[in-house]
Amino acid sequence: DIQMTQSPSFLSASVGERVTLSCKASQNINKYLDWYQQKLGEAPKLLIYNTNNLHTGIPSRFSGSGSGTDYTLTISSLQPEDVATYFCLQRNSWPLTFGSGTKLEIK
Amino acid sequence: EVQLVESGGGLVQPGRSMKLSCAASGFTFSNYGMAWVRQAPTKGLEWVATISYDGSSTYYRDSVKGRFTISRDNAKSTLYLQMNSLRSEDTATYYCTRADSSYIGWFAYWGQGTLVTVSS
């Protein structure tokens, strides 16, 4: 199975700050990497698919990049409504595997 | 508007069975692969199973293989998850998701989830 390691596990940042979340795969996943946002008590929501494609309706302050085993989600200017846990998901091979998540809070 | 509405969760004893349903609307159900993803209380997300648009192909995580069966009724626009021999570690909120682009595509839409509690 492909292991997905997210870092950091917890991040506290100020409104307006640029934030970077990391996801590292245990082997090459050929850019089949998605990012999901889950707010407290809600279902997850797709932000970005295939490394750098913004899902419909997602604000442009979210962006993704990466290749091979290393991937990044960037929030260019953190907003209060971005408080959530963020998960990455690899879809390169079965079983599909999620990272353990990064919990993002406002400082 | 795409809607996925899960039902069928609740409290069940270890070793017993339970069947989850997911009613889909707002899109042509028979054109999309579908999947179940679960989340144990206070834990992360875990992919459970995927089914192709026509039901001809299914995929499972090892821990549920042989116990869980994913199926679909395209005439009713409904996805199912039959869970047998349930264990305490199956306790989780189960989400129904739509797989876009292909059956191994991204999960663009999610239901609100249904909680399954396995306990005596």
Interface residues (C-beta under 8 A of the other chain):
Chain A: Y32 D34 Y36 Q38 A43 P44 K45 L46 Y49 N50 H55 F87 L89 R91 W94 P95 L96 T97 F98 G99 S100 G101
Chain B: V37 G44 L45 E46 W47 T50 Y59 Y60 R61 D62 Y95 D100 I104 G105 W106 F107 A108 Y109 W110 G111 Q112 G113
